Amino acid sequence: MKWEELLAIIQSNPVFPSSLLLAGQSSAGDVRRQLDRWVKSGRLLQLRRGTYAVAPPYQKDAPHPFLAANYLRRPSYVSLQSALSHHGMIPEFVPATTSVTTGRPEELDTPLGRFVFRHVKRTAFFGYTQIEISRGQAVFLASPEKALLDLLYLTPASNSLAFLEELRFEPADHFDWHRLRTHAERMGGEKLKKAIERLERIAGTENDEEP
């Protein structure tokens, strides 16, 4: 396979799985050896086994971290602090791209940054949509409400007043408290219910006391 043939196959997608190339005439071994050569020559970045990104200056567009996260683990969607920061609801810079998956939890350091994957049960794997995060790059991203619920669900003692105040949560105009409560009922658990009650008070009068 020639470099021009690779670019024609992946088209404008800056991140791709090696399985995309195995449907052609070349043997799997030949494809993997060619990919290794391109990695060594600096044309490709290997994010993990079987997942690659076109390296600058050969890439048409820089891959968005959310796109890389979707390819690194399937199924998964970007959530937690990364989604909350994207939706403008927490002020902190998020150094890693955080996602949830029904698979095992994992942390990866790649040439495109650090990626963290948290495990949720299958019944909690909902509340996300596919959006265009950058030109031609469509990603699976949690809604503002589900991103918050995932964070509360996966964080120990997240219903404590100290944690909720430290979060400095700022609901955006499009944030839907009713949808948040509906999703929480679907996920179940007293911790989520208590956390939401306190968040609503913090967002309003900011008066809440520990029991």
Salt bridges, closest charged atoms under 4 A:
ASP30 OD1 - ARG33 NH2 2.63
ASP61 OD1 - ARG135 NH2 2.66
GLU92 OE2 - ARG168 NH2 2.62
GLU106 OE2 - ARG48 NH2 2.88
GLU106 OE1 - ARG73 NH1 2.92
GLU106 OE2 - ARG104 NH2 3.87
GLU107 OE1 - ARG114 NH2 2.21
ASP109 OD2 - ARG114 NH1 2.70
GLU145 OE2 - ARG179 NH1 3.25
ASP150 OD1 - LYS146 NZ 2.57
ASP176 OD2 - ARG179 NH2 3.79
GLU200 OE2 - ARG181 NH1 2.54
ASP208 OD2 - ARG198 NE 2.91
ASP208 OD1 - ARG201 NH2 3.20
GLU210 OE1 - ARG198 NH2 3.46
